[in-house]
Amino acid sequence: MASMRDIKRRKQSIQSTGQITKAMKLVSTVRFQKAKSKAENAKPYFDHMYEAVFSILGKSQNIQHRYLTPGNSDKKAVIVVTANRGLAGGFNTNITKLITRGEFAKEDIAVYAVGRKGRDILKRRGYKVVADFSDVINEPTYSDAMQIGQEVLDAFAKGEIGEIYMAYTSYKNTVSHTEKLIKLLPVESDASEEENDKFSAPMNYENDEEETLDIIIPKYINSLIYGALMESVASENAARMTAMDNATNNAEEMISELALKYNRARQGSITQELTEIIGGANAIS
């Protein structure tokens, strides 16, 4: 059985850890509210961009365009959005599992890493990381999304990659997040005629569809990347907030258990001392 000193030291250690996890939870809560607000404010723009692209594809099913057909290369670019920090439950590992347990061969994947955790995990697994945008995830902006989008689009245009995908965490609410692997290029319209009519945007295009797609699809890609960054940041902080809350609760339970053990050990020690005193007094008399 552990001594009273050992129990006291362990209790103090857990109390210190509990204070840290409680502070981290409060920080994550503030960051989560900020990220959630940004993601919700940006969503209407991305929805309209989506409708604009698919209104063109819906009306021109037979259009031939470089962004609508796969490239000649078998390589697949995957933009992997994770976090720079851990202590967020399975947030980072769940994203990397989409790659490591997916249907793509390792040698066919070119990783564009956004977040050090995902980058390091995939590097250890032998995946090729061709670009690192880890600093972006700290405070993502639309210009950061444009930079990432431009790099993958340039690689697509040069024929270095044939398809572009993105792995990120979609935010639903504080406790619900979904890992997604979506295809960015070539753009595909799976919508039915009814859905295409619904996506019919109230506008006319001065240029023809091909020239319009040259302009609008890169903006569409950048919008999807920015939206994914915003949702991932919100999901990361929500996951860390939940993980730190659970850790704090566990620490409090352990402290209660240790306090009970300490009191029992102390009571046993006092009882033993009294027994020895009484036994000694009886022996003298």
N, C-alpha and C positions, 0 to 999 in steps of 0.2 A: 504494500500500500504506500502511496506517495506521502511524503512528509508534509507538515503544515507549511514549511518554507517553500517547498516545490509547488504546492497548490497555489500559494499566494503569488509567487513569481509568474506562474502560468496565467493566473487571473489578470494580473497587471498587464501582461503582454497582449492578451486578448482584448482588454479594454482599450489599449493604444491602437490596436488594429481596427477595432470597432469605430473609434473616433475618426480614423482615416477614411474608412469606407463610408461613413456618414457624410463627411465633408465632400467626398467624391460624388456621392449621390446628389448633393445640393448643387454642385457645379454642373453636373450632367443635366439636371433639371432645367437650369437656366439656359444652357446651350441648346437643349432639346426644344424649348419653347421658341427660341430664336430661329432655329433651323426649320421647325414645323411651319412657322409663319411665312418664311421665305418660300418654302415649297408650295404652300397653299396659294400664295399671291402670284406665283409664276405659272401655276397650272392652266389658267384660262388661255394664256398665250400659246402654250404647247398644244392644247386641244384644237385651237383654230388652225395652227400650222399643220397638224395631222389631217384635219378636214380638207385643207387646201390641197395638200399633196394627193390625197386619195380621191378628191373630186376630179383631178386631172387624169389619174390612172383609171378611174371608173369610166370616164367618157372616152378614153383612148386606149382600149384594151390591146390593140395591135401595135402600139407605138414601140419603136426600137430605140433604145437609149443605153449608153454605157453604164448608167447607174441601175439599170433594170435587168442586166444580164451578168452572170458570174464572169470573173476574169479567167485568164488562161492558167493561172497558178493554182496549185492544190493547197497552198498555204492559207490559213484562216487567221485573221487578226482578231484577238479577243481583248477588249478593254475590260480589265478586271478592277472593279471598284471595291476596295476594302478600307480599313482604317490604318492610321499610323500608330495607334496604341491598342493594347489588349484590355483585359479586365472587362470584357463586354459579352461574357457568355460565349456562345458559339457563333457570334456574328461573323468573324473573319473566316473560320474554318468551313462554315456552311457555304460560303461563296466559292472557296477554292475547291470544294467537293464537286461543284458543278463542272469544273474543268477536269479534275483528276478522275472522276467517276463518270464523265460524259462519254459521248460517242466518238469524239475526235481523237485521232492518233496524236501522241505527244509530239512527234517530229513534224506534224503539220500545223502546229499552233505557234503563232507569234504573239507573245504577251505584251500588251501595253498596260503597264501597272499604274494604278492610281491608289496609293496606300502601301506603306512599307510592309505591313503584316502579310498581305496577299503576295507581294513581290518575293519576300523571303521564303515563304512556304513553297511557292512554285519553283523558285530557284533550287531549293533543296531537293525537290522532286525531279529535277532535271529538265524543266521547261525553259525555253529560250525567252528571256525578257529583252525585247528590242528597244523599249523606251520606258522611262521611269518619270511619272508625274506625281510622285508621292507628296510633294509640298502643296499641291493643288487642293487636296482634300481638307486641309486645315481651315481655309476660308474660300471655298470655291466661288468663282465669278463666271459670268457668261464668256468673258474673254479667255478664261482658262479652257472652257469647253470648246471654244473656237480653235484654240491651239491644238488640242487633242484631235478634234475633228479634221483639221487641216492636215495633220501628220498622217492619219490613217487614210484619208482620201488621196493624198499624194502617193502613198504606197500602192493604193488600189489603181490609180491612174497609170503608174509605172509598170504595173503587172507583177509587182512583188508579192501581192496577196490577191486571192480570188474572191474572198468573202470577208465581211466584217461583222463581228458579234460583240455583244456587251453583257457582262455578268455584273449584276448589282443587286442591292436589297431594296425591294419595293415597300414603301411605308403604308400601312393601313391604319393602325392606331398604336397607342402606347405599348401594348403587349403583343401585337400581331404584326409580323413582318414576313415578307415572302421573298425568297431568293429567286431571281429570274435570269435566264440566259436568252437574250433576244437577238434577232438578226437585224442589222442595220442596212447592210448592202449585200447583194442587190435588193432594192426595195421590191417587196411583193405585195400584191393586193389579193387577199383571200376573201374579200367581201362579196356578198351576193349582189344582184342587181338592185334589190330593195335597199341594201345598205349603201351601195354606191350613190343611189338617188338621195339618200339621207345626207351623204357627205358632199352633196352638190353645193359648192361655195357660191355666194351671190356676187360674182365678179366676172369680168371679161378680161382676157389676156391680150395685151398689145402684140407680143411676139407669139410665135407658134409654140406648141406644147413642148417641143424638144428644147428650145432656147429657155423656156420658162423653167423646165426641169433642171437645166444647168444652174440656174440661180437658186431655185427653191429647195432642191434636195439637200445641198450642203447646209442650208439654214435649218432644214428639218433634222438632219443628223446632229448638228450642233445643239438643237433644242432638246433632242432626246438625251444627249450626253449630259447637258446641264440639268435636266430634270432628274436624271439618274443620280448625279452628284448630290443634288438637294435632298432627294429621298434617302440616299445612303447616309448622309450626315444626320438626318433626323432619326433614322432607324438605329444608327450607331449609338447616339446619345440616349435614346429610349432603352436600348438593350443594356447599356452600361448603367443607366439609372435603375433598371430592374435588378441587374446583377448585384449592384452595390447595396440595394435595399435588402435583397435576400441575404447577402453577406453580413449586413448589420444585424438583421434579425437572428441569424445563426450565432453571431458573436454574443448577443444578449442572452440567448438560451444557454450557451456554454458558460457564460459568467454566472448565471443562476445556478447551474449544476455544480460549478466549482465552489460557489459560495456555500451550497448545501454540504458538499464534501468537506470544506474547510471547517464549517461549524460542527460537523460530526467528529472530525479528527480532533478538534479543540475540546469538545465535550468528552471524548474518549480519554484525552490526555489528562483533563481535570479529574475524571473519575478514577483513573489509574493513580494519580498523585494522592487523592483522598484515601484510596484503598491502602496505599503504602504507609500513609501517615497513621491510619487507624491500626493497621497491622503492627507497626512499630510501637505504638502506644500500648497495645495489648501485650506485646512481648515484654515491655519494660515492667508493666504491672504484674 
